Amino acid sequence: MTSDSKIFVGLRPTRKKAAEHRETTGPRCQWDGCDNHGMHRAPVGADAEGLYLLFCLAHAKEYSEGYNYVTKLSNPVTARYQREAASGSRPSWGVRIDHSPETPLPSAIRSGTAKAINARKSAAQRQAAKAIVQSRKLKALEAKAFETLGLSPSATPDEIRSRYKQRLKMHHPDANDGDRASEDALRAAIDAHRILKLNGFC
């Protein structure tokens, strides 16, 4: 078979021309005076946690060498970039993280470990039982116990404990020079608290 055979007629070379060098698009390096592409993220630090700057590889390394999470401890050049990004005078990416000082309340949604779920369930059951105890009609001893402590039947467990401690200090024999009347009042307060505790009021 020769090169002028009909088989070879009309064939084109399959090798394509080398693709022209395309300029990649993307953010520029944020280092002053640098026109390279900024593809490497660098964290701002404690003053703007969650935000970062974009640098080229060389400037990302230089920034990292002088970086400290606390701006005051960074080297002067890096610290300047951190301050400018935190104050908003230099653009940055990401989301600022604001730490809430308050502890979030536990969720009522069933999630987490079995231990956490059971703890929430038992806490809910205790609260329901306490509400039932407080809403029912008082027995004679319970009513007398509240009267002895000088509280209303709607008193909370914390109020009952607080009043009990107050009565103990007030009627303790050491505070009253061994007075018998005070001793009887002390015993009555102890009995009243015991009755309320046994019946689930505190």
FIRO-527764 format. One record per atom (N, C-alpha, C): residue in three letters; y, z, x; chain. Coordinates in steps of 0.2 Angstrom, whole numbers, plus 2048, in hexadecimal, padded with zeros to 3 digits. Example, Ala and Ser with C-alpha at 12.3 -4.5 7.8 and 13.67 -1.06 7.14 Angstrom:
{pt "ALA" {7E4 827 842} "A"} {pt "ALA" {7EA 827 83E} "A"} {pt "ALA" {7F0 827 842} "A"} {pt "SER" {7F5 823 840} "A"} {pt "SER" {7FB 824 844} "A"} {pt "SER" {800 827 840} "A"} 
***
This chain:
{pt "MET" {7FA 800 804} "A"} {pt "MET" {800 800 800} "A"} {pt "MET" {806 800 805} "A"} {pt "THR" {80B 7FC 803} "A"} {pt "THR" {811 7FB 807} "A"} {pt "THR" {817 7FE 804} "A"} {pt "SER" {81C 7FF 808} "A"} {pt "SER" {822 803 805} "A"} {pt "SER" {826 7FE 800} "A"} {pt "ASP" {824 7F8 800} "A"} {pt "ASP" {827 7F3 7FB} "A"} {pt "ASP" {823 7F2 7F5} "A"} {pt "SER" {81E 7F7 7F4} "A"} {pt "SER" {81A 7F6 7EE} "A"} {pt "SER" {81D 7F8 7E8} "A"} {pt "LYS" {81B 7F5 7E2} "A"} {pt "LYS" {81E 7F7 7DC} "A"} {pt "LYS" {81E 7FE 7DA} "A"} {pt "ILE" {819 802 7DD} "A"} {pt "ILE" {818 809 7DB} "A"} {pt "ILE" {81F 80D 7DD} "A"} {pt "PHE" {822 80B 7E3} "A"} {pt "PHE" {827 80E 7E6} "A"} {pt "PHE" {82E 80C 7E3} "A"} {pt "VAL" {82E 806 7DF} "A"} {pt "VAL" {834 804 7DD} "A"} {pt "VAL" {837 808 7D8} "A"} {pt "GLY" {83E 80A 7D8} "A"} {pt "GLY" {841 80E 7D4} "A"} {pt "GLY" {841 815 7D5} "A"} {pt "LEU" {83D 817 7DA} "A"} {pt "LEU" {83D 81F 7DC} "A"} {pt "LEU" {843 821 7DF} "A"} {pt "ARG" {845 827 7DD} "A"} {pt "ARG" {84B 82A 7E0} "A"} {pt "ARG" {849 830 7E4} "A"} {pt "PRO" {84D 831 7EA} "A"} {pt "PRO" {84B 837 7ED} "A"} {pt "PRO" {84C 83D 7E9} "A"} {pt "THR" {848 842 7E9} "A"} {pt "THR" {848 848 7E5} "A"} {pt "THR" {84C 84E 7E8} "A"} {pt "ARG" {84E 84D 7EE} "A"} {pt "ARG" {852 853 7F2} "A"} {pt "ARG" {859 852 7EF} "A"} {pt "LYS" {85B 858 7EC} "A"} {pt "LYS" {862 859 7EA} "A"} {pt "LYS" {867 85B 7EF} "A"} {pt "LYS" {86D 859 7EE} "A"} {pt "LYS" {872 85B 7F3} "A"} {pt "LYS" {873 862 7F3} "A"} {pt "ALA" {875 865 7F8} "A"} {pt "ALA" {876 86C 7F9} "A"} {pt "ALA" {87B 86E 7F4} "A"} {pt "ALA" {87A 874 7F0} "A"} {pt "ALA" {87F 876 7EB} "A"} {pt "ALA" {885 878 7EF} "A"} {pt "GLU" {88A 876 7EB} "A"} {pt "GLU" {891 878 7EE} "A"} {pt "GLU" {892 87F 7EE} "A"} {pt "HIS" {895 882 7F3} "A"} {pt "HIS" {896 88A 7F3} "A"} {pt "HIS" {89A 88C 7ED} "A"} {pt "ARG" {898 88F 7E9} "A"} {pt "ARG" {89C 891 7E3} "A"} {pt "ARG" {89F 898 7E5} "A"} {pt "GLU" {8A5 899 7E3} "A"} {pt "GLU" {8A8 89F 7E4} "A"} {pt "GLU" {8A6 8A4 7DE} "A"} {pt "THR" {8A3 8AA 7E0} "A"} {pt "THR" {8A1 8AE 7DB} "A"} {pt "THR" {8A7 8B2 7D8} "A"} {pt "THR" {8A7 8B3 7D2} "A"} {pt "THR" {8AC 8B6 7CE} "A"} {pt "THR" {8AA 8BE 7CE} "A"} {pt "GLY" {8AF 8C2 7CD} "A"} {pt "GLY" {8AE 8C9 7CC} "A"} {pt "GLY" {8B5 8CC 7CF} "A"} {pt "PRO" {8B4 8D3 7CE} "A"} {pt "PRO" {8BA 8D7 7D0} "A"} {pt "PRO" {8BB 8D7 7D8} "A"} {pt "ARG" {8C2 8D7 7DA} "A"} {pt "ARG" {8C4 8D7 7E1} "A"} {pt "ARG" {8C3 8DE 7E3} "A"} {pt "CYS" {8C2 8DF 7EA} "A"} {pt "CYS" {8C2 8E5 7ED} "A"} {pt "CYS" {8C9 8E9 7EC} "A"} {pt "GLN" {8C9 8EF 7EB} "A"} {pt "GLN" {8CF 8F3 7E9} "A"} {pt "GLN" {8D2 8F6 7EF} "A"} {pt "TRP" {8CF 8F4 7F5} "A"} {pt "TRP" {8D3 8F7 7FB} "A"} {pt "TRP" {8D9 8F3 7FC} "A"} {pt "ASP" {8DE 8F6 7FE} "A"} {pt "ASP" {8E5 8F2 7FF} "A"} {pt "ASP" {8E4 8ED 804} "A"} {pt "GLY" {8E6 8E7 802} "A"} {pt "GLY" {8E6 8E1 806} "A"} {pt "GLY" {8E0 8DD 807} "A"} {pt "CYS" {8DA 8DF 804} "A"} {pt "CYS" {8D4 8DC 804} "A"} {pt "CYS" {8D3 8D7 7FE} "A"} {pt "ASP" {8D1 8D1 800} "A"} {pt "ASP" {8CF 8CC 7FB} "A"} {pt "ASP" {8C8 8CB 7FA} "A"} {pt "ASN" {8C4 8CF 7FD} "A"} {pt "ASN" {8BC 8CE 7FC} "A"} {pt "ASN" {8BB 8D0 7F5} "A"} {pt "HIS" {8B4 8CE 7F3} "A"} {pt "HIS" {8B2 8D1 7EC} "A"} {pt "HIS" {8B0 8D8 7EC} "A"} {pt "GLY" {8B2 8DC 7E7} "A"} {pt "GLY" {8B0 8E3 7E7} "A"} {pt "GLY" {8AA 8E4 7E3} "A"} {pt "MET" {8A4 8E4 7E6} "A"} {pt "MET" {89E 8E4 7E2} "A"} {pt "MET" {89B 8EB 7E3} "A"} {pt "HIS" {89E 8EF 7E7} "A"} {pt "HIS" {89B 8F6 7E9} "A"} {pt "HIS" {89F 8FB 7E6} "A"} {pt "ARG" {89C 900 7E2} "A"} {pt "ARG" {89F 905 7DE} "A"} {pt "ARG" {8A0 90B 7E3} "A"} {pt "ALA" {8A6 90E 7E2} "A"} {pt "ALA" {8A7 914 7E6} "A"} {pt "ALA" {8AA 91A 7E1} "A"} {pt "PRO" {8A7 920 7E1} "A"} {pt "PRO" {8A9 925 7DC} "A"} {pt "PRO" {8B0 927 7DE} "A"} {pt "VAL" {8B4 929 7D9} "A"} {pt "VAL" {8BA 92C 7DA} "A"} {pt "VAL" {8BA 933 7DC} "A"} {pt "GLY" {8B6 937 7D8} "A"} {pt "GLY" {8B5 93E 7DA} "A"} {pt "GLY" {8B6 943 7D5} "A"} {pt "ALA" {8B7 949 7D6} "A"} {pt "ALA" {8B8 94F 7D1} "A"} {pt "ALA" {8BE 94E 7CD} "A"} {pt "ASP" {8C3 94B 7CF} "A"} {pt "ASP" {8C9 94A 7CB} "A"} {pt "ASP" {8C8 945 7C6} "A"} {pt "ALA" {8C4 940 7C6} "A"} {pt "ALA" {8C2 93B 7C1} "A"} {pt "ALA" {8BB 93A 7C1} "A"} {pt "GLU" {8B7 93F 7C0} "A"} {pt "GLU" {8B0 93E 7C0} "A"} {pt "GLU" {8AE 939 7BB} "A"} {pt "GLY" {8A9 934 7BD} "A"} {pt "GLY" {8A7 92F 7B9} "A"} {pt "GLY" {8AA 928 7BA} "A"} {pt "LEU" {8B0 928 7BE} "A"} {pt "LEU" {8B3 922 7BF} "A"} {pt "LEU" {8B2 920 7C6} "A"} {pt "TYR" {8B2 91A 7C8} "A"} {pt "TYR" {8B1 917 7CE} "A"} {pt "TYR" {8B5 911 7D0} "A"} {pt "LEU" {8B6 910 7D7} "A"} {pt "LEU" {8BA 90B 7D9} "A"} {pt "LEU" {8B6 905 7DC} "A"} {pt "LEU" {8B8 8FF 7DC} "A"} {pt "LEU" {8B4 8F9 7DE} "A"} {pt "LEU" {8B6 8F7 7E5} "A"} {pt "PHE" {8B2 8F7 7EA} "A"} {pt "PHE" {8B4 8F5 7F1} "A"} {pt "PHE" {8AF 8EF 7F3} "A"} {pt "CYS" {8B1 8EC 7F9} "A"} {pt "CYS" {8AC 8E7 7FC} "A"} {pt "CYS" {8A8 8EC 800} "A"} {pt "LEU" {8A3 8E9 803} "A"} {pt "LEU" {89E 8ED 807} "A"} {pt "LEU" {8A1 8F1 80D} "A"} {pt "ALA" {8A5 8EE 811} "A"} {pt "ALA" {8A9 8F1 816} "A"} {pt "ALA" {8AD 8F7 814} "A"} {pt "HIS" {8B1 8F6 80F} "A"} {pt "HIS" {8B6 8FB 80D} "A"} {pt "HIS" {8B2 900 809} "A"} {pt "ALA" {8AC 8FF 806} "A"} {pt "ALA" {8A8 904 802} "A"} {pt "ALA" {8A6 909 808} "A"} {pt "LYS" {8A3 906 80D} "A"} {pt "LYS" {8A1 90A 813} "A"} {pt "LYS" {8A6 90F 815} "A"} {pt "GLU" {8AC 90C 816} "A"} {pt "GLU" {8B2 910 819} "A"} {pt "GLU" {8B4 915 814} "A"} {pt "TYR" {8B4 914 80E} "A"} {pt "TYR" {8B6 918 809} "A"} {pt "TYR" {8B1 91E 809} "A"} {pt "SER" {8AA 91C 809} "A"} {pt "SER" {8A5 921 809} "A"} {pt "SER" {8A5 926 80F} "A"} {pt "GLU" {8A7 923 814} "A"} {pt "GLU" {8A7 928 81A} "A"} {pt "GLU" {8AC 92D 81A} "A"} {pt "GLY" {8B2 92C 816} "A"} {pt "GLY" {8B7 931 816} "A"} {pt "GLY" {8B7 935 80F} "A"} {pt "TYR" {8B1 933 80B} "A"} {pt "TYR" {8B1 936 804} "A"} {pt "TYR" {8AF 93D 804} "A"} {pt "ASN" {8B2 941 800} "A"} {pt "ASN" {8AF 947 7FE} "A"} {pt "ASN" {8B0 948 7F6} "A"} {pt "TYR" {8AC 94B 7F3} "A"} {pt "TYR" {8AC 94C 7EB} "A"} {pt "TYR" {8B3 94F 7E9} "A"} {pt "VAL" {8B5 954 7ED} "A"} {pt "VAL" {8BC 957 7EC} "A"} {pt "VAL" {8C1 953 7F0} "A"} {pt "THR" {8C6 951 7ED} "A"} {pt "THR" {8CB 94D 7F0} "A"} {pt "THR" {8CE 950 7F6} "A"} {pt "LYS" {8D0 956 7F6} "A"} {pt "LYS" {8D3 959 7FB} "A"} {pt "LYS" {8CF 959 802} "A"} {pt "LEU" {8C9 959 801} "A"} {pt "LEU" {8C5 959 807} "A"} {pt "LEU" {8C3 952 80A} "A"} {pt "SER" {8C5 94C 806} "A"} {pt "SER" {8C4 946 809} "A"} {pt "SER" {8C9 944 80E} "A"} {pt "ASN" {8C8 93F 812} "A"} {pt "ASN" {8CD 93D 817} "A"} {pt "ASN" {8D3 93A 814} "A"} {pt "PRO" {8D9 93A 817} "A"} {pt "PRO" {8DF 938 814} "A"} {pt "PRO" {8DF 931 810} "A"} {pt "VAL" {8DB 92C 813} "A"} {pt "VAL" {8DB 925 810} "A"} {pt "VAL" {8D7 925 809} "A"} {pt "THR" {8D1 928 80A} "A"} {pt "THR" {8CD 929 804} "A"} {pt "THR" {8D0 92D 7FF} "A"} {pt "ALA" {8D3 933 801} "A"} {pt "ALA" {8D6 937 7FC} "A"} {pt "ALA" {8DC 934 7F8} "A"} {pt "ARG" {8DF 92F 7FB} "A"} {pt "ARG" {8E5 92B 7F8} "A"} {pt "ARG" {8E2 927 7F2} "A"} {pt "TYR" {8DC 924 7F4} "A"} {pt "TYR" {8D9 91F 7EF} "A"} {pt "TYR" {8D6 924 7E9} "A"} {pt "GLN" {8D4 92A 7EB} "A"} {pt "GLN" {8D1 92E 7E5} "A"} {pt "GLN" {8D7 931 7E1} "A"} {pt "ARG" {8DC 933 7E4} "A"} {pt "ARG" {8E2 935 7E0} "A"} {pt "ARG" {8E5 930 7DB} "A"} {pt "GLU" {8E6 92A 7DE} "A"} {pt "GLU" {8E8 924 7DA} "A"} {pt "GLU" {8E4 922 7D4} "A"} {pt "ALA" {8DD 922 7D6} "A"} {pt "ALA" {8D9 921 7D0} "A"} {pt "ALA" {8D9 926 7CB} "A"} {pt "ALA" {8D9 92C 7CD} "A"} {pt "ALA" {8D9 932 7C8} "A"} {pt "ALA" {8DF 932 7C4} "A"} {pt "SER" {8E5 930 7C7} "A"} {pt "SER" {8EB 930 7C3} "A"} {pt "SER" {8EC 92A 7BF} "A"} {pt "GLY" {8E8 925 7C0} "A"} {pt "GLY" {8E9 91F 7BC} "A"} {pt "GLY" {8ED 91A 7BF} "A"} {pt "SER" {8F0 91B 7C5} "A"} {pt "SER" {8F4 916 7C8} "A"} {pt "SER" {8F0 910 7CC} "A"} {pt "ARG" {8EA 911 7CD} "A"} {pt "ARG" {8E5 90C 7CF} "A"} {pt "ARG" {8DF 90B 7CA} "A"} {pt "PRO" {8DE 905 7C8} "A"} {pt "PRO" {8D9 904 7C3} "A"} {pt "PRO" {8D2 907 7C5} "A"} {pt "SER" {8CE 909 7C1} "A"} {pt "SER" {8C7 90B 7C2} "A"} {pt "SER" {8C3 90A 7BD} "A"} {pt "TRP" {8BC 90A 7BE} "A"} {pt "TRP" {8B7 908 7B9} "A"} {pt "TRP" {8B3 90E 7B7} "A"} {pt "GLY" {8B0 90E 7B1} "A"} {pt "GLY" {8AB 914 7AF} "A"} {pt "GLY" {8AF 918 7AA} "A"} {pt "VAL" {8AC 91D 7A9} "A"} {pt "VAL" {8AE 922 7A3} "A"} {pt "VAL" {8B0 929 7A6} "A"} {pt "ARG" {8B6 92B 7A5} "A"} {pt "ARG" {8B8 932 7A7} "A"} {pt "ARG" {8B3 937 7A4} "A"} {pt "ILE" {8B1 93C 7A7} "A"} {pt "ILE" {8AC 941 7A4} "A"} {pt "ILE" {8B0 947 7A4} "A"} {pt "ASP" {8B1 94A 79E} "A"} {pt "ASP" {8B5 950 79D} "A"} {pt "ASP" {8B0 955 79B} "A"} {pt "HIS" {8AF 95A 79F} "A"} {pt "HIS" {8AA 960 79E} "A"} {pt "HIS" {8AD 964 798} "A"} {pt "SER" {8A9 965 793} "A"} {pt "SER" {8AB 96A 78E} "A"} {pt "SER" {8AA 971 790} "A"} {pt "PRO" {8AF 976 790} "A"} {pt "PRO" {8AE 97C 792} "A"} {pt "PRO" {8AA 980 78D} "A"} {pt "GLU" {8A9 97E 787} "A"} {pt "GLU" {8A5 982 782} "A"} {pt "GLU" {89E 97F 782} "A"} {pt "THR" {899 984 781} "A"} {pt "THR" {892 982 781} "A"} {pt "THR" {891 97F 77A} "A"} {pt "PRO" {88E 97A 77A} "A"} {pt "PRO" {88C 977 773} "A"} {pt "PRO" {888 97B 76F} "A"} {pt "LEU" {889 97B 768} "A"} {pt "LEU" {884 97F 764} "A"} {pt "LEU" {87D 97B 764} "A"} {pt "PRO" {878 97F 763} "A"} {pt "PRO" {871 97C 763} "A"} {pt "PRO" {871 978 75C} "A"} {pt "SER" {86E 972 75D} "A"} {pt "SER" {86D 96D 758} "A"} {pt "SER" {868 970 753} "A"} {pt "ALA" {869 96E 74C} "A"} {pt "ALA" {864 970 747} "A"} {pt "ALA" {85E 96A 747} "A"} {pt "ILE" {860 965 74A} "A"} {pt "ILE" {85B 95F 74A} "A"} {pt "ILE" {855 961 74F} "A"} {pt "ARG" {84F 960 74C} "A"} {pt "ARG" {849 961 750} "A"} {pt "ARG" {848 95D 756} "A"} {pt "SER" {849 95F 75B} "A"} {pt "SER" {848 95C 762} "A"} {pt "SER" {846 961 767} "A"} {pt "GLY" {843 95E 76C} "A"} {pt "GLY" {842 962 772} "A"} {pt "GLY" {83B 965 772} "A"} {pt "THR" {83A 96A 776} "A"} {pt "THR" {833 96D 777} "A"} {pt "THR" {831 971 771} "A"} {pt "ALA" {82B 972 771} "A"} {pt "ALA" {828 976 76B} "A"} {pt "ALA" {82B 97D 76B} "A"} {pt "LYS" {82C 980 771} "A"} {pt "LYS" {82F 987 772} "A"} {pt "LYS" {836 987 76F} "A"} {pt "ALA" {83A 982 770} "A"} {pt "ALA" {841 982 76D} "A"} {pt "ALA" {841 981 766} "A"} {pt "ILE" {83C 97D 763} "A"} {pt "ILE" {83B 97B 75C} "A"} {pt "ILE" {839 982 759} "A"} {pt "ASN" {834 985 75B} "A"} {pt "ASN" {832 98B 758} "A"} {pt "ASN" {837 991 759} "A"} {pt "ALA" {83B 991 75E} "A"} {pt "ALA" {841 996 75E} "A"} {pt "ALA" {846 995 759} "A"} {pt "ARG" {847 98E 758} "A"} {pt "ARG" {84C 98D 753} "A"} {pt "ARG" {84A 98F 74C} "A"} {pt "LYS" {843 98D 74B} "A"} {pt "LYS" {840 98E 744} "A"} {pt "LYS" {840 996 743} "A"} {pt "SER" {83E 99A 748} "A"} {pt "SER" {83D 9A1 747} "A"} {pt "SER" {844 9A4 746} "A"} {pt "ALA" {849 9A2 749} "A"} {pt "ALA" {850 9A4 748} "A"} {pt "ALA" {852 9A3 741} "A"} {pt "ALA" {851 99D 73F} "A"} {pt "ALA" {853 99B 738} "A"} {pt "ALA" {84F 99F 733} "A"} {pt "GLN" {849 9A1 734} "A"} {pt "GLN" {845 9A5 730} "A"} {pt "GLN" {848 9AC 730} "A"} {pt "ARG" {84A 9AF 736} "A"} {pt "ARG" {84C 9B6 736} "A"} {pt "ARG" {853 9B6 732} "A"} {pt "GLN" {857 9B1 733} "A"} {pt "GLN" {85D 9B1 72F} "A"} {pt "GLN" {85C 9B1 727} "A"} {pt "ALA" {857 9AD 725} "A"} {pt "ALA" {856 9AC 71E} "A"} {pt "ALA" {853 9B3 71C} "A"} {pt "ALA" {84F 9B6 71F} "A"} {pt "ALA" {84C 9BD 71E} "A"} {pt "ALA" {852 9C2 71D} "A"} {pt "LYS" {856 9C2 722} "A"} {pt "LYS" {85C 9C6 722} "A"} {pt "LYS" {861 9C5 71C} "A"} {pt "ALA" {862 9BF 71A} "A"} {pt "ALA" {866 9BE 714} "A"} {pt "ALA" {862 9C0 70E} "A"} {pt "ILE" {85C 9C0 70D} "A"} {pt "ILE" {858 9C2 708} "A"} {pt "ILE" {859 9CA 707} "A"} {pt "VAL" {858 9CD 70D} "A"} {pt "VAL" {858 9D5 70D} "A"} {pt "VAL" {85F 9D7 70B} "A"} {pt "GLN" {864 9D4 70D} "A"} {pt "GLN" {86B 9D6 70C} "A"} {pt "GLN" {86D 9D4 705} "A"} {pt "SER" {86A 9CF 702} "A"} {pt "SER" {86C 9CD 6FB} "A"} {pt "SER" {868 9D1 6F6} "A"} {pt "ARG" {862 9D4 6F8} "A"} {pt "ARG" {85E 9D8 6F3} "A"} {pt "ARG" {862 9DF 6F1} "A"} {pt "LYS" {860 9E2 6EC} "A"} {pt "LYS" {862 9E8 6EA} "A"} {pt "LYS" {860 9EE 6EE} "A"} {pt "LEU" {865 9F2 6F0} "A"} {pt "LEU" {863 9F7 6F5} "A"} {pt "LEU" {85F 9FD 6F2} "A"} {pt "LYS" {85A A00 6F6} "A"} {pt "LYS" {857 A06 6F4} "A"} {pt "LYS" {85B A0C 6F5} "A"} {pt "ALA" {859 A11 6F2} "A"} {pt "ALA" {85D A17 6F2} "A"} {pt "ALA" {85E A1A 6FA} "A"} {pt "LEU" {859 A1A 6FE} "A"} {pt "LEU" {859 A1C 705} "A"} {pt "LEU" {85E A17 709} "A"} {pt "GLU" {85D A10 707} "A"} {pt "GLU" {862 A0C 70B} "A"} {pt "GLU" {869 A0D 709} "A"} {pt "ALA" {86A A0E 702} "A"} {pt "ALA" {871 A0F 700} "A"} {pt "ALA" {874 A15 703} "A"} {pt "LYS" {870 A1A 704} "A"} {pt "LYS" {872 A21 707} "A"} {pt "LYS" {873 A20 70E} "A"} {pt "ALA" {86F A1C 712} "A"} {pt "ALA" {870 A1A 719} "A"} {pt "ALA" {877 A17 71A} "A"} {pt "PHE" {879 A12 716} "A"} {pt "PHE" {87F A0F 717} "A"} {pt "PHE" {885 A14 715} "A"} {pt "GLU" {884 A18 710} "A"} {pt "GLU" {889 A1D 70F} "A"} {pt "GLU" {88A A22 715} "A"} {pt "THR" {884 A24 718} "A"} {pt "THR" {884 A29 71D} "A"} {pt "THR" {888 A26 723} "A"} {pt "LEU" {887 A1F 724} "A"} {pt "LEU" {88B A1C 72A} "A"} {pt "LEU" {892 A1A 728} "A"} {pt "GLY" {893 A1A 721} "A"} {pt "GLY" {89A A18 71F} "A"} {pt "GLY" {89B A11 71F} "A"} {pt "LEU" {896 A0D 71D} "A"} {pt "LEU" {896 A06 71D} "A"} {pt "LEU" {895 A03 716} "A"} {pt "SER" {897 9FD 715} "A"} {pt "SER" {896 9FA 70E} "A"} {pt "SER" {88F 9F6 70F} "A"} {pt "PRO" {88B 9F5 70A} "A"} {pt "PRO" {885 9F2 70A} "A"} {pt "PRO" {885 9EB 70D} "A"} {pt "SER" {88B 9E8 70D} "A"} {pt "SER" {88C 9E1 710} "A"} {pt "SER" {88D 9E1 717} "A"} {pt "ALA" {88D 9E7 71B} "A"} {pt "ALA" {88E 9E7 722} "A"} {pt "ALA" {889 9E3 726} "A"} {pt "THR" {88C 9E0 72B} "A"} {pt "THR" {888 9DC 730} "A"} {pt "THR" {884 9E0 734} "A"} {pt "PRO" {87E 9DE 737} "A"} {pt "PRO" {87A 9E2 73C} "A"} {pt "PRO" {87F 9E4 742} "A"} {pt "ASP" {884 9E0 744} "A"} {pt "ASP" {888 9E3 74A} "A"} {pt "ASP" {88C 9E8 748} "A"} {pt "GLU" {88F 9E8 741} "A"} {pt "GLU" {893 9EE 73F} "A"} {pt "GLU" {88F 9F4 73E} "A"} {pt "ILE" {888 9F3 73C} "A"} {pt "ILE" {884 9F9 73B} "A"} {pt "ILE" {883 9FC 742} "A"} {pt "ARG" {881 9F8 747} "A"} {pt "ARG" {880 9FB 74E} "A"} {pt "ARG" {886 9FE 751} "A"} {pt "SER" {88C 9FB 750} "A"} {pt "SER" {892 9FE 753} "A"} {pt "SER" {894 A05 74F} "A"} {pt "ARG" {893 A05 749} "A"} {pt "ARG" {894 A0B 745} "A"} {pt "ARG" {88F A11 747} "A"} {pt "TYR" {889 A0F 748} "A"} {pt "TYR" {884 A14 74B} "A"} {pt "TYR" {886 A17 751} "A"} {pt "LYS" {888 A12 756} "A"} {pt "LYS" {889 A15 75D} "A"} {pt "LYS" {890 A19 75C} "A"} {pt "GLN" {894 A17 758} "A"} {pt "GLN" {89A A1B 757} "A"} {pt "GLN" {899 A22 755} "A"} {pt "ARG" {894 A23 750} "A"} {pt "ARG" {892 A29 74D} "A"} {pt "ARG" {88E A2D 752} "A"} {pt "LEU" {88A A2A 756} "A"} {pt "LEU" {886 A2E 75B} "A"} {pt "LEU" {88B A31 760} "A"} {pt "LYS" {890 A2D 762} "A"} {pt "LYS" {895 A30 767} "A"} {pt "LYS" {899 A36 764} "A"} {pt "MET" {89B A35 75D} "A"} {pt "MET" {89F A3A 75A} "A"} {pt "MET" {89B A40 759} "A"} {pt "HIS" {895 A40 757} "A"} {pt "HIS" {891 A46 755} "A"} {pt "HIS" {88D A49 75A} "A"} {pt "HIS" {88D A46 760} "A"} {pt "HIS" {888 A48 765} "A"} {pt "HIS" {88A A50 767} "A"} {pt "PRO" {885 A54 768} "A"} {pt "PRO" {887 A5B 769} "A"} {pt "PRO" {88B A5C 76F} "A"} {pt "ASP" {88A A58 775} "A"} {pt "ASP" {88F A59 77B} "A"} {pt "ASP" {896 A58 779} "A"} {pt "ALA" {897 A54 774} "A"} {pt "ALA" {89E A52 772} "A"} {pt "ALA" {8A1 A57 76E} "A"} {pt "ASN" {89D A5C 76B} "A"} {pt "ASN" {89F A61 766} "A"} {pt "ASN" {89D A68 767} "A"} {pt "ASP" {89C A69 76E} "A"} {pt "ASP" {89A A70 770} "A"} {pt "ASP" {894 A73 76C} "A"} {pt "GLY" {88F A6F 76B} "A"} {pt "GLY" {889 A71 768} "A"} {pt "GLY" {88A A74 761} "A"} {pt "ASP" {88F A71 75D} "A"} {pt "ASP" {890 A73 756} "A"} {pt "ASP" {88A A70 752} "A"} {pt "ARG" {887 A75 74E} "A"} {pt "ARG" {881 A73 749} "A"} {pt "ARG" {883 A6E 744} "A"} {pt "ALA" {889 A6E 741} "A"} {pt "ALA" {88B A6A 73C} "A"} {pt "ALA" {88B A63 73F} "A"} {pt "SER" {88D A62 745} "A"} {pt "SER" {88E A5C 748} "A"} {pt "SER" {887 A59 74A} "A"} {pt "GLU" {882 A5E 74B} "A"} {pt "GLU" {87B A5C 74D} "A"} {pt "GLU" {878 A59 747} "A"} {pt "ASP" {879 A5C 741} "A"} {pt "ASP" {876 A59 73A} "A"} {pt "ASP" {879 A52 739} "A"} {pt "ALA" {87F A51 73A} "A"} {pt "ALA" {882 A4B 739} "A"} {pt "ALA" {87F A45 73E} "A"} {pt "LEU" {87E A48 744} "A"} {pt "LEU" {87B A43 749} "A"} {pt "LEU" {874 A41 746} "A"} {pt "ARG" {870 A46 744} "A"} {pt "ARG" {869 A45 742} "A"} {pt "ARG" {869 A40 73C} "A"} {pt "ALA" {86E A41 737} "A"} {pt "ALA" {86F A3D 731} "A"} {pt "ALA" {871 A35 733} "A"} {pt "ALA" {875 A35 738} "A"} {pt "ALA" {877 A2E 73A} "A"} {pt "ALA" {871 A2A 73D} "A"} {pt "ILE" {86D A2E 741} "A"} {pt "ILE" {867 A2B 744} "A"} {pt "ILE" {862 A29 73F} "A"} {pt "ASP" {861 A2D 73A} "A"} {pt "ASP" {85C A2C 735} "A"} {pt "ASP" {85E A26 731} "A"} {pt "ALA" {865 A25 72F} "A"} {pt "ALA" {868 A20 72B} "A"} {pt "ALA" {867 A19 72F} "A"} {pt "HIS" {868 A19 736} "A"} {pt "HIS" {867 A13 73A} "A"} {pt "HIS" {860 A11 73A} "A"} {pt "ARG" {85B A16 73A} "A"} {pt "ARG" {854 A15 73B} "A"} {pt "ARG" {852 A11 734} "A"} {pt "ILE" {854 A14 72E} "A"} {pt "ILE" {853 A11 728} "A"} {pt "ILE" {855 A0A 727} "A"} {pt "LEU" {85B A09 729} "A"} {pt "LEU" {85E A02 729} "A"} {pt "LEU" {85A 9FD 72E} "A"} {pt "LYS" {858 9FF 733} "A"} {pt "LYS" {855 9FB 738} "A"} {pt "LYS" {84E 9F9 736} "A"} {pt "LEU" {84A 9FE 733} "A"} {pt "LEU" {844 9FD 730} "A"} {pt "LEU" {844 9F8 72A} "A"} {pt "ASN" {849 9F8 727} "A"} {pt "ASN" {84A 9F3 721} "A"} {pt "ASN" {84D 9ED 722} "A"} {pt "GLY" {84E 9EB 729} "A"} {pt "GLY" {851 9E5 72B} "A"} {pt "GLY" {858 9E4 72A} "A"} {pt "PHE" {85C 9E9 72A} "A"} {pt "PHE" {864 9E8 729} "A"} {pt "PHE" {867 9E8 730} "A"} {pt "CYS" {863 9EA 735} "A"} {pt "CYS" {866 9E9 73C} "A"} {pt "CYS" {861 9E8 741} "A"} 
***
